[in-house]
Amino acid sequence: MINDKLPKIWYGGDYNPEQWGPEEWKEDQRMFKLAGIDVATINVFSWALNQPDEDTYDFGWLDETMDRLHKDGVGVVLATSTGAHPAWMAKRHPDVTRVDFYGRKRKFGGRHNSCPNSPTYRKYSRLMAGKLAERYKDHPALLLWHVSNEYGGFCYCDNCAAEFRVWLQKRYGTLDAVNEAWNTRFWGHTFYDWDEIVLPDGLSEEGEGNVSAFQGISLDYRRFMSDSLLECYNIEAEAIREHSKDVPITTNLMGTFPLLNYFDWAKHMDIVSWDNYPSLTTPVSETAMTHDLMRGLKHGAPFMLMEQTPSQQNWQAYNSLKRPGVMRLWSYQAVARGADTVMFFQMRRSKGACEKFHGAVIEHVGHENTRVFREVAQLGEELGRLGDTLLDAVTEAKVGIVYDWENRWAMELSSGPTVELNYVREVHKFYDALFKQGIEADMISAQADFSKYDIVIAPVMYMVKPGFAEKSEAFTAAGGTFITTFFSGIVNETDLVTLGGYPGELRKLLGIWAEEIDALPLGQYNEIVMKQPYGKLTGSYKCEMLFDLIHAEGAEVLAEYGSDFYKGMPALTVNRFGEGKAYYVATSADSDFMEGFLGAVCAEKGVQPLVPELPAGVEVARRVKDGRSFLFVLNHNAESATVRTGDVKRRDLLSGVTVDGAAEVPGRGVLILEEAE
């Protein structure tokens, strides 16, 4: 359990008392009580304050803050302060700052400017984490350790180059193996000495926007950088563990952030936590998918919502306010999908620098008479009443959607067939089609156990790693339904094409082969024409972007292309494989097709929606605990909506009202329904 020391949904967020003084601290304490705030994340960016020089550590302010918060009934998520190194460190030890994509040495400034392979950074970050753990391991306010902050960003310095070569030696063993994996005879790139390998930056192999002359080199550098930053996390975590044996350790992730392989990271984190910052126009299903992805990192375990804004961001192009009710609604969306905390950035608005216009619980006006504070206080009161009812509740989905960071890196580095191919967007198409029908899905890794699911979907599985094809075949042969799409089965884990016809290692399972892939510019379409009705699918549907020209070799053709020179070629196939079926969607289809197709597949497998009928703009999710089932109904519309909830009587945990068959949900309203006794 995340919350064993404070058995309720934690409520609070990032607090920076070091930026203020005693008058503000007194007001903070008063307003925290009014809002029901019971957890504060502190010390996130205080390295320079804690360590004014190489040999001096001063934790006086932190002692006082920890004691004050504990006295006031507020628990502490204690960060290690290493998210931004001090100015003195950059001045005395130049290796600590990064070299950018164009080979320019960074100066002190900004935030994420520490080279992950800097001996200086690793030395002093470990020391800091260890000293904090030794000092505060038994403090009664301590709830959780928070290492650094929002890891990200690459470095291209000489230290990184040297460590990359060491990483390659461990991965491949010999230069001959590296040359083979990268196909270096192309363009005369054969390496005869490890020191000949240079980093793939803007001065060598890469251009802006994931353009690379040698995708194998660029792919491995992304793996290496993810591993390097993870080593930095582990260095601090290990230093903490030398003193603090039982307090959980985390760091805040960033959803579908492209640079780090979070499935690898989650193996080293006691608890997954993440920062949720959608814009006004982000589809609510995309946010839901990202929550589900964070839950999936540790195989369905509850996670922490570490940051969200109470009102607006400061860093997006258009920093829209959250409309009345939306902060509460989106907070419950996180809880519905596995969050056991609701936390904000930030508690009090900074008075200077780049985050002074980022939303906060306490605005610049400094009192409680604001719309935002009233909404925060309302939510705090509700979470207090819920107590521990929802803690550790889980989701029981029968559909798994594969998400793979390395596949994303390889696919988006690909030179062709189109610049429009976006991995997250294509995965979201499948998730959104289920979401709109109220069908639960887990977001899972390519290494996950498929046997717990009835349906596994692997969109745009461009890269097939060792064992994936065999596992997919075994799952399908045992009665499962496997779905994949265009541009799948193309390459192996080093980005070398699997010869013998696409979709490579998946060809036997799918019963097809593809000879060409057409790409059309934005705004040009083809059609998917159903050969016969399939569920609610009938007639034709728009498709765009990529079009695999496939031949059936055992698979049944369910739909064909409607135009162009490949009119009449298969666009949707199904192959019976053992006791199960494998579907191939040969193009990027419109939402009507996706909903009809996945609805039919789910019905065929007996995977039922959570409610009989779901109005547009309404979301449903379910968590289960000790035989108790909690159905969340979230209305993302500004207007009220009527939702049929089935034949079972249910009681709303928030209002106490009993719902029998149908419920009227106010605009931006929330119901948490448990079966009535």
HUGILIN-V6695 format. One record per residue. N is the residue number from 1. RES is the residue in one letter. SS is DSSP state (A for helix, B for strand, O for the rest). OMEGA is omega in degrees with one decimal (999 if undefined). BURIAL is # if it has 9 or more other ideal C-beta (glycine too) atoms within 8 Angstrom, else .. Layout:
<<N & RES & SS & OMEGA & BURIAL> <N & RES & SS & OMEGA & BURIAL>>
This chain:
<<1 & M & O & 175.3 & .> <2 & I & O & -162.2 & #> <3 & N & O & -171.1 & #> <4 & D & O & 179.6 & .> <5 & K & O & 177.2 & .> <6 & L & O & -167.1 & #> <7 & P & O & 172.0 & #> <8 & K & O & 173.6 & #> <9 & I & O & -178.8 & #> <10 & W & B & -176.6 & #> <11 & Y & B & -179.1 & #> <12 & G & B & 178.8 & #> <13 & G & B & -174.1 & #> <14 & D & B & -175.2 & #> <15 & Y & O & -175.6 & #> <16 & N & O & -177.2 & #> <17 & P & A & 179.4 & #> <18 & E & A & 177.8 & .> <19 & Q & A & -173.7 & .> <20 & W & O & -178.0 & #> <21 & G & O & -173.6 & .> <22 & P & A & -179.8 & .> <23 & E & A & 178.8 & .> <24 & E & A & 179.2 & #> <25 & W & A & -179.9 & #> <26 & K & A & 177.7 & .> <27 & E & A & 177.3 & #> <28 & D & A & -178.1 & #> <29 & Q & A & -180.0 & #> <30 & R & A & -176.2 & .> <31 & M & A & 173.6 & #> <32 & F & A & 178.9 & #> <33 & K & A & 179.4 & #> <34 & L & A & -175.1 & #> <35 & A & A & -176.9 & #> <36 & G & O & 179.0 & #> <37 & I & O & -178.7 & #> <38 & D & O & 178.8 & #> <39 & V & B & 176.4 & #> <40 & A & B & 172.5 & #> <41 & T & B & -175.2 & #> <42 & I & B & 172.5 & #> <43 & N & O & -175.4 & #> <44 & V & O & -176.3 & #> <45 & F & O & -172.9 & #> <46 & S & O & -177.7 & #> <47 & W & A & -178.1 & #> <48 & A & A & 178.6 & #> <49 & L & A & -178.0 & #> <50 & N & A & -174.6 & #> <51 & Q & O & -176.5 & #> <52 & P & O & 174.1 & .> <53 & D & B & -172.7 & .> <54 & E & O & -171.1 & .> <55 & D & O & -173.6 & .> <56 & T & B & 174.0 & .> <57 & Y & O & -178.4 & .> <58 & D & O & -178.7 & #> <59 & F & O & -178.1 & #> <60 & G & A & -178.8 & .> <61 & W & A & -177.8 & #> <62 & L & A & 173.7 & #> <63 & D & A & -177.3 & .> <64 & E & A & -179.0 & .> <65 & T & A & 178.6 & #> <66 & M & A & -178.7 & #> <67 & D & A & -178.5 & #> <68 & R & A & 179.7 & #> <69 & L & A & 178.8 & #> <70 & H & A & 179.4 & #> <71 & K & A & -177.4 & .> <72 & D & O & 176.0 & #> <73 & G & O & 180.0 & .> <74 & V & O & 176.2 & #> <75 & G & B & -172.1 & #> <76 & V & B & 161.7 & #> <77 & V & B & -171.7 & #> <78 & L & B & 177.7 & #> <79 & A & B & -176.6 & #> <80 & T & O & 175.1 & #> <81 & S & O & -170.7 & #> <82 & T & O & 177.9 & #> <83 & G & O & 177.4 & #> <84 & A & O & -177.5 & #> <85 & H & O & -178.7 & #> <86 & P & O & 179.2 & #> <87 & A & A & -179.2 & .> <88 & W & A & -178.7 & #> <89 & M & A & 178.3 & #> <90 & A & A & -178.7 & #> <91 & K & A & -174.4 & .> <92 & R & A & -175.3 & .> <93 & H & O & -174.8 & #> <94 & P & A & -179.3 & .> <95 & D & A & -175.3 & #> <96 & V & A & -178.6 & #> <97 & T & B & -173.8 & #> <98 & R & O & 166.1 & #> <99 & V & B & -172.8 & #> <100 & D & O & -175.4 & .> <101 & F & O & -178.6 & #> <102 & Y & O & 174.9 & .> <103 & G & O & -179.0 & #> <104 & R & O & 179.6 & .> <105 & K & B & 178.8 & .> <106 & R & O & 170.2 & #> <107 & K & O & 176.2 & .> <108 & F & O & 177.5 & .> <109 & G & O & -177.2 & .> <110 & G & O & -173.9 & .> <111 & R & O & -179.5 & .> <112 & H & O & -176.0 & #> <113 & N & O & -179.5 & #> <114 & S & B & 176.0 & #> <115 & C & O & -178.2 & #> <116 & P & O & 178.4 & #> <117 & N & O & 175.5 & #> <118 & S & O & 174.9 & #> <119 & P & A & 179.8 & .> <120 & T & A & -178.8 & #> <121 & Y & A & -178.3 & #> <122 & R & A & 179.4 & #> <123 & K & A & -172.8 & .> <124 & Y & A & 176.7 & #> <125 & S & A & 176.6 & #> <126 & R & A & 179.0 & #> <127 & L & A & -178.7 & #> <128 & M & A & -179.5 & #> <129 & A & A & 179.8 & #> <130 & G & A & 179.8 & #> <131 & K & A & 178.0 & #> <132 & L & A & -179.1 & #> <133 & A & A & 179.0 & #> <134 & E & A & -174.7 & .> <135 & R & A & -168.8 & .> <136 & Y & A & -174.6 & #> <137 & K & O & -177.5 & #> <138 & D & O & -178.6 & .> <139 & H & O & -176.0 & #> <140 & P & O & 179.1 & .> <141 & A & O & -171.2 & #> <142 & L & B & 177.1 & #> <143 & L & B & -167.9 & #> <144 & L & B & 172.0 & #> <145 & W & B & -177.0 & #> <146 & H & B & -176.0 & #> <147 & V & O & 175.9 & #> <148 & S & O & -178.8 & #> <149 & N & O & 172.2 & #> <150 & E & O & 179.2 & #> <151 & Y & O & 177.0 & #> <152 & G & O & 177.4 & #> <153 & G & O & -179.2 & .> <154 & F & O & 174.2 & .> <155 & C & O & -177.4 & #> <156 & Y & O & -177.8 & #> <157 & C & O & -179.5 & #> <158 & D & A & 176.2 & .> <159 & N & A & 179.3 & #> <160 & C & A & 178.4 & #> <161 & A & A & -180.0 & #> <162 & A & A & -178.6 & #> <163 & E & A & 176.3 & #> <164 & F & A & 179.0 & #> <165 & R & A & 176.6 & #> <166 & V & A & 179.0 & .> <167 & W & A & 179.7 & #> <168 & L & A & 178.8 & #> <169 & Q & A & 178.3 & #> <170 & K & A & -176.0 & .> <171 & R & A & -171.7 & .> <172 & Y & A & 178.5 & #> <173 & G & O & -175.9 & .> <174 & T & O & 175.8 & .> <175 & L & A & 177.8 & #> <176 & D & A & 179.2 & .> <177 & A & A & 176.5 & #> <178 & V & A & 179.9 & #> <179 & N & A & 179.4 & #> <180 & E & A & -177.9 & .> <181 & A & A & -177.2 & #> <182 & W & A & -178.6 & #> <183 & N & O & -169.9 & .> <184 & T & O & 173.9 & #> <185 & R & O & 171.1 & .> <186 & F & A & 179.9 & .> <187 & W & A & 172.3 & .> <188 & G & A & -175.8 & .> <189 & H & O & -174.6 & #> <190 & T & O & 179.5 & .> <191 & F & O & 178.9 & #> <192 & Y & O & 178.1 & .> <193 & D & O & -177.8 & .> <194 & W & A & -177.0 & #> <195 & D & A & 176.5 & .> <196 & E & A & -179.1 & .> <197 & I & O & 178.2 & #> <198 & V & O & -176.1 & .> <199 & L & O & -179.4 & #> <200 & P & O & -179.1 & #> <201 & D & O & -178.2 & #> <202 & G & O & 177.3 & #> <203 & L & O & -177.0 & .> <204 & S & O & -169.8 & .> <205 & E & O & -167.8 & #> <206 & E & B & 168.3 & #> <207 & G & B & -179.2 & .> <208 & E & O & 173.4 & .> <209 & G & O & 176.4 & .> <210 & N & O & 175.1 & .> <211 & V & B & -177.9 & .> <212 & S & B & 174.8 & #> <213 & A & O & 179.6 & .> <214 & F & O & -175.0 & #> <215 & Q & A & -179.8 & #> <216 & G & A & 178.0 & #> <217 & I & A & -177.8 & #> <218 & S & A & 178.3 & #> <219 & L & A & 179.6 & #> <220 & D & A & 178.3 & #> <221 & Y & A & 175.8 & #> <222 & R & A & 175.1 & #> <223 & R & A & -178.2 & #> <224 & F & A & -179.0 & #> <225 & M & A & 175.5 & #> <226 & S & A & 178.4 & #> <227 & D & A & -178.3 & #> <228 & S & A & 178.5 & #> <229 & L & A & 176.2 & #> <230 & L & A & 176.0 & #> <231 & E & A & 178.0 & #> <232 & C & A & 176.2 & #> <233 & Y & A & -176.6 & #> <234 & N & A & 177.6 & #> <235 & I & A & 179.1 & #> <236 & E & A & -179.5 & #> <237 & A & A & 179.0 & #> <238 & E & A & 177.2 & #> <239 & A & A & 176.9 & #> <240 & I & A & -176.0 & #> <241 & R & A & 176.5 & #> <242 & E & O & -176.6 & .> <243 & H & O & -174.9 & #> <244 & S & O & -168.8 & #> <245 & K & O & -166.8 & .> <246 & D & O & -177.6 & .> <247 & V & O & -177.3 & #> <248 & P & O & -179.0 & .> <249 & I & B & 176.8 & #> <250 & T & B & 164.1 & #> <251 & T & O & -172.3 & #> <252 & N & B & 178.0 & #> <253 & L & B & -173.9 & #> <254 & M & O & 171.9 & #> <255 & G & O & -179.3 & #> <256 & T & O & 176.8 & .> <257 & F & O & -167.3 & #> <258 & P & O & -165.8 & .> <259 & L & O & -175.2 & #> <260 & L & O & 178.5 & #> <261 & N & O & -173.0 & #> <262 & Y & A & 174.8 & #> <263 & F & A & 173.7 & #> <264 & D & A & -178.3 & #> <265 & W & A & -174.4 & #> <266 & A & A & 178.8 & #> <267 & K & O & -175.5 & .> <268 & H & O & -178.2 & #> <269 & M & O & 176.5 & #> <270 & D & O & -178.0 & .> <271 & I & O & 173.2 & #> <272 & V & O & 173.1 & #> <273 & S & B & -178.6 & #> <274 & W & B & -176.5 & #> <275 & D & B & -171.5 & #> <276 & N & O & -178.1 & #> <277 & Y & O & 174.4 & #> <278 & P & O & 174.2 & .> <279 & S & O & 179.0 & #> <280 & L & O & -174.4 & .> <281 & T & O & 177.5 & .> <282 & T & O & 177.3 & .> <283 & P & O & -178.7 & .> <284 & V & A & 177.8 & #> <285 & S & A & 176.8 & #> <286 & E & A & 175.4 & #> <287 & T & A & 177.6 & #> <288 & A & A & 178.9 & #> <289 & M & A & -177.4 & #> <290 & T & A & 171.7 & #> <291 & H & A & -178.8 & #> <292 & D & A & 176.0 & #> <293 & L & A & 178.7 & #> <294 & M & A & 175.6 & #> <295 & R & A & -177.9 & #> <296 & G & A & -177.7 & #> <297 & L & O & 177.3 & #> <298 & K & O & 169.4 & #> <299 & H & O & 174.2 & .> <300 & G & O & -179.6 & #> <301 & A & O & 174.5 & #> <302 & P & O & -176.5 & #> <303 & F & B & 178.2 & #> <304 & M & B & 162.1 & #> <305 & L & B & -173.3 & #> <306 & M & B & 179.6 & #> <307 & E & B & 162.6 & #> <308 & Q & O & 177.2 & #> <309 & T & O & 173.6 & #> <310 & P & O & -174.3 & #> <311 & S & O & -176.4 & #> <312 & Q & O & 172.2 & #> <313 & Q & O & 174.2 & #> <314 & N & O & -166.5 & #> <315 & W & O & 177.3 & .> <316 & Q & O & -178.3 & .> <317 & A & O & 179.8 & .> <318 & Y & O & -172.1 & .> <319 & N & O & -176.7 & .> <320 & S & O & 172.5 & .> <321 & L & O & 167.0 & .> <322 & K & O & -178.9 & #> <323 & R & O & 179.8 & .> <324 & P & O & 179.4 & .> <325 & G & O & -173.8 & #> <326 & V & A & 178.3 & #> <327 & M & A & 177.9 & #> <328 & R & A & -178.9 & #> <329 & L & A & -178.2 & #> <330 & W & A & 175.1 & #> <331 & S & A & 177.9 & #> <332 & Y & A & 173.7 & #> <333 & Q & A & 177.8 & #> <334 & A & A & 179.3 & #> <335 & V & A & -179.6 & #> <336 & A & A & -173.8 & #> <337 & R & O & 169.1 & #> <338 & G & O & -179.9 & #> <339 & A & B & 173.1 & #> <340 & D & B & 172.9 & #> <341 & T & B & 170.9 & #> <342 & V & B & -173.7 & #> <343 & M & B & -172.7 & #> <344 & F & B & 153.9 & #> <345 & F & O & 17.1 & #> <346 & Q & O & -179.3 & #> <347 & M & O & 178.9 & #> <348 & R & B & -178.7 & #> <349 & R & O & 173.8 & #> <350 & S & O & -179.5 & #> <351 & K & O & 178.8 & .> <352 & G & O & 178.4 & .> <353 & A & O & -161.3 & .> <354 & C & O & -179.4 & .> <355 & E & O & -179.0 & #> <356 & K & O & 175.7 & #> <357 & F & O & 171.8 & .> <358 & H & O & -175.5 & #> <359 & G & O & -178.9 & #> <360 & A & O & 174.9 & #> <361 & V & O & 177.1 & #> <362 & I & B & -176.5 & #> <363 & E & O & 179.9 & #> <364 & H & O & 179.2 & .> <365 & V & O & 168.4 & .> <366 & G & O & 178.4 & .> <367 & H & O & -173.2 & .> <368 & E & O & -174.3 & #> <369 & N & O & 177.5 & .> <370 & T & O & 177.2 & #> <371 & R & A & -176.5 & .> <372 & V & A & -178.1 & #> <373 & F & A & 178.0 & #> <374 & R & A & 178.4 & #> <375 & E & A & 177.8 & #> <376 & V & A & -179.3 & #> <377 & A & A & 178.0 & #> <378 & Q & A & 179.9 & #> <379 & L & A & 178.6 & #> <380 & G & A & 178.3 & #> <381 & E & A & -180.0 & #> <382 & E & A & 179.8 & #> <383 & L & A & 175.5 & #> <384 & G & A & 179.5 & #> <385 & R & A & 179.0 & .> <386 & L & A & 177.6 & #> <387 & G & O & -176.9 & .> <388 & D & O & -173.2 & .> <389 & T & O & -173.1 & .> <390 & L & O & -173.5 & #> <391 & L & O & 178.1 & #> <392 & D & O & 173.7 & .> <393 & A & O & -173.6 & #> <394 & V & B & 175.4 & #> <395 & T & O & -178.6 & #> <396 & E & O & -178.5 & .> <397 & A & O & 176.1 & #> <398 & K & O & 175.7 & #> <399 & V & B & 175.0 & #> <400 & G & B & 177.0 & #> <401 & I & B & -177.1 & #> <402 & V & B & 173.4 & #> <403 & Y & O & -173.5 & #> <404 & D & O & -177.3 & #> <405 & W & A & -178.3 & #> <406 & E & A & 174.4 & #> <407 & N & A & 178.0 & #> <408 & R & A & 179.6 & #> <409 & W & A & -177.1 & #> <410 & A & A & -177.0 & #> <411 & M & A & -176.7 & #> <412 & E & A & 171.9 & #> <413 & L & A & -173.4 & #> <414 & S & O & 176.3 & #> <415 & S & O & -173.2 & .> <416 & G & O & 1.3 & .> <417 & P & O & 179.3 & #> <418 & T & O & 176.2 & .> <419 & V & O & -175.7 & .> <420 & E & O & -176.2 & .> <421 & L & O & -176.7 & #> <422 & N & O & -173.2 & .> <423 & Y & A & -177.3 & #> <424 & V & A & -179.4 & .> <425 & R & A & -178.6 & .> <426 & E & A & 175.2 & #> <427 & V & A & -178.2 & #> <428 & H & A & 178.0 & #> <429 & K & A & 179.4 & #> <430 & F & A & -179.8 & #> <431 & Y & A & -177.5 & #> <432 & D & A & -180.0 & #> <433 & A & A & 175.6 & #> <434 & L & A & -179.3 & #> <435 & F & A & -177.3 & #> <436 & K & O & 179.1 & #> <437 & Q & O & 179.2 & #> <438 & G & O & 179.9 & #> <439 & I & O & -176.7 & #> <440 & E & O & 175.2 & #> <441 & A & O & 169.7 & #> <442 & D & B & 170.1 & #> <443 & M & B & -169.5 & #> <444 & I & B & 177.8 & #> <445 & S & O & 176.3 & #> <446 & A & O & 179.9 & #> <447 & Q & O & -175.5 & .> <448 & A & O & 173.6 & #> <449 & D & O & -178.0 & .> <450 & F & A & -168.7 & #> <451 & S & A & -179.6 & .> <452 & K & A & -176.7 & .> <453 & Y & O & 171.4 & #> <454 & D & O & -177.0 & #> <455 & I & B & 173.1 & #> <456 & V & B & -179.4 & #> <457 & I & B & 179.7 & #> <458 & A & B & -176.2 & #> <459 & P & O & 174.0 & #> <460 & V & O & -177.2 & #> <461 & M & O & -177.4 & #> <462 & Y & O & -178.6 & #> <463 & M & B & 176.3 & #> <464 & V & O & -178.8 & #> <465 & K & O & -179.9 & #> <466 & P & O & 176.6 & .> <467 & G & O & -176.0 & .> <468 & F & A & -178.9 & #> <469 & A & A & -179.9 & #> <470 & E & A & 178.9 & .> <471 & K & A & 179.2 & #> <472 & S & A & 177.2 & #> <473 & E & A & -179.4 & #> <474 & A & A & 178.0 & .> <475 & F & A & -177.9 & #> <476 & T & A & -179.7 & #> <477 & A & A & -179.3 & #> <478 & A & O & 176.8 & #> <479 & G & O & 179.6 & .> <480 & G & O & 173.8 & #> <481 & T & B & -178.3 & #> <482 & F & B & -179.9 & #> <483 & I & B & 169.7 & #> <484 & T & B & -167.1 & #> <485 & T & B & 169.5 & #> <486 & F & O & 176.2 & #> <487 & F & O & 177.5 & #> <488 & S & O & 178.2 & #> <489 & G & O & -173.0 & #> <490 & I & O & -172.0 & #> <491 & V & B & 174.2 & #> <492 & N & O & -172.7 & #> <493 & E & O & 175.3 & .> <494 & T & O & 177.5 & #> <495 & D & O & 171.8 & #> <496 & L & O & -178.1 & #> <497 & V & B & 172.9 & .> <498 & T & O & -174.3 & #> <499 & L & O & 178.9 & .> <500 & G & O & 177.7 & .> <501 & G & O & 173.9 & .> <502 & Y & B & 4.5 & #> <503 & P & O & 168.7 & #> <504 & G & A & -176.7 & #> <505 & E & A & 179.1 & #> <506 & L & A & -173.9 & #> <507 & R & A & -179.7 & #> <508 & K & A & -179.0 & .> <509 & L & A & -172.6 & #> <510 & L & A & 178.6 & #> <511 & G & O & 179.4 & #> <512 & I & B & 162.6 & #> <513 & W & B & -176.5 & #> <514 & A & B & -178.9 & #> <515 & E & B & -179.9 & .> <516 & E & B & 175.6 & .> <517 & I & B & 178.0 & #> <518 & D & B & 176.4 & #> <519 & A & B & 178.6 & #> <520 & L & O & 177.3 & #> <521 & P & O & 176.1 & .> <522 & L & O & 178.1 & .> <523 & G & O & 175.5 & .> <524 & Q & O & -170.5 & .> <525 & Y & B & 164.3 & .> <526 & N & B & 178.8 & #> <527 & E & B & 167.2 & #> <528 & I & B & -177.5 & #> <529 & V & B & -179.6 & #> <530 & M & B & 176.4 & #> <531 & K & O & 177.2 & .> <532 & Q & O & -179.9 & .> <533 & P & O & 174.4 & .> <534 & Y & B & -170.0 & #> <535 & G & O & 177.5 & #> <536 & K & O & 179.5 & .> <537 & L & B & 175.6 & #> <538 & T & O & -179.3 & .> <539 & G & O & -175.1 & .> <540 & S & B & -176.5 & .> <541 & Y & B & 178.9 & #> <542 & K & B & 170.0 & #> <543 & C & B & -170.4 & #> <544 & E & B & 168.7 & #> <545 & M & B & -177.4 & #> <546 & L & B & -175.4 & #> <547 & F & B & 176.3 & #> <548 & D & B & 175.7 & #> <549 & L & B & -169.5 & #> <550 & I & B & 175.2 & #> <551 & H & B & 176.1 & #> <552 & A & B & 173.1 & #> <553 & E & O & -177.0 & .> <554 & G & O & 179.9 & .> <555 & A & O & 174.0 & #> <556 & E & B & 179.9 & .> <557 & V & B & 179.5 & #> <558 & L & B & -179.7 & #> <559 & A & B & -177.8 & #> <560 & E & B & 172.8 & #> <561 & Y & B & -175.3 & #> <562 & G & O & -176.8 & #> <563 & S & O & -179.0 & .> <564 & D & O & -172.8 & .> <565 & F & O & 178.1 & .> <566 & Y & O & 172.1 & #> <567 & K & O & -180.0 & #> <568 & G & O & 175.5 & .> <569 & M & O & -174.7 & #> <570 & P & B & 174.2 & #> <571 & A & B & 177.2 & #> <572 & L & B & -179.7 & #> <573 & T & B & 172.0 & #> <574 & V & B & -179.6 & #> <575 & N & B & 174.9 & #> <576 & R & B & -175.0 & .> <577 & F & B & -174.3 & #> <578 & G & O & 179.4 & .> <579 & E & O & -175.3 & .> <580 & G & B & -177.9 & #> <581 & K & B & 176.8 & #> <582 & A & B & -177.7 & #> <583 & Y & B & 175.7 & #> <584 & Y & B & 177.1 & #> <585 & V & B & -165.4 & #> <586 & A & O & -176.8 & #> <587 & T & B & 179.1 & #> <588 & S & B & -169.5 & #> <589 & A & B & 178.7 & #> <590 & D & O & -173.0 & #> <591 & S & A & 178.8 & .> <592 & D & A & 177.4 & .> <593 & F & A & -175.3 & #> <594 & M & A & -180.0 & #> <595 & E & A & 179.9 & #> <596 & G & A & -178.5 & #> <597 & F & A & -176.9 & #> <598 & L & A & 174.6 & #> <599 & G & A & 179.7 & #> <600 & A & A & 179.8 & #> <601 & V & A & -179.9 & #> <602 & C & A & 178.8 & #> <603 & A & A & 179.8 & #> <604 & E & A & -179.6 & .> <605 & K & A & 179.8 & #> <606 & G & O & 176.3 & .> <607 & V & O & -170.9 & #> <608 & Q & O & 170.7 & .> <609 & P & O & -179.8 & #> <610 & L & O & 177.2 & #> <611 & V & O & -175.4 & #> <612 & P & O & -177.7 & .> <613 & E & B & -173.4 & .> <614 & L & O & 177.3 & #> <615 & P & O & 177.7 & #> <616 & A & O & 177.4 & .> <617 & G & O & 178.1 & .> <618 & V & B & -178.7 & #> <619 & E & B & 172.6 & #> <620 & V & B & 176.5 & #> <621 & A & B & -177.4 & #> <622 & R & B & 170.1 & #> <623 & R & B & -174.2 & #> <624 & V & B & -179.2 & #> <625 & K & B & 175.0 & #> <626 & D & O & 178.2 & .> <627 & G & O & 178.3 & .> <628 & R & B & -177.7 & #> <629 & S & B & -178.5 & #> <630 & F & B & 179.7 & #> <631 & L & B & 177.4 & #> <632 & F & B & 174.6 & #> <633 & V & B & -174.2 & #> <634 & L & B & -178.4 & #> <635 & N & B & -179.0 & #> <636 & H & O & 176.9 & #> <637 & N & O & 174.3 & #> <638 & A & O & 180.0 & .> <639 & E & O & 179.5 & .> <640 & S & O & -179.6 & #> <641 & A & B & 176.3 & #> <642 & T & B & -177.0 & #> <643 & V & B & 172.9 & #> <644 & R & B & -174.4 & #> <645 & T & B & 178.8 & #> <646 & G & B & -171.4 & .> <647 & D & B & -174.8 & .> <648 & V & B & 173.8 & .> <649 & K & B & -179.6 & .> <650 & R & B & 178.7 & #> <651 & R & B & 178.4 & #> <652 & D & B & -178.2 & #> <653 & L & O & -176.4 & #> <654 & L & O & -176.5 & #> <655 & S & O & -175.7 & .> <656 & G & O & -178.3 & .> <657 & V & O & 175.6 & .> <658 & T & B & -179.8 & .> <659 & V & B & -177.0 & #> <660 & D & B & 174.4 & .> <661 & G & B & -179.4 & .> <662 & A & B & -179.6 & #> <663 & A & B & 172.3 & #> <664 & E & B & -177.3 & .> <665 & V & B & -179.5 & #> <666 & P & O & 173.9 & .> <667 & G & O & -176.4 & #> <668 & R & O & 179.1 & #> <669 & G & O & -176.0 & #> <670 & V & B & 167.9 & #> <671 & L & B & 170.4 & #> <672 & I & B & -168.4 & #> <673 & L & B & 173.2 & #> <674 & E & B & 178.5 & #> <675 & E & B & -178.2 & #> <676 & A & O & 178.6 & .> <677 & E & O & 999 & .>>
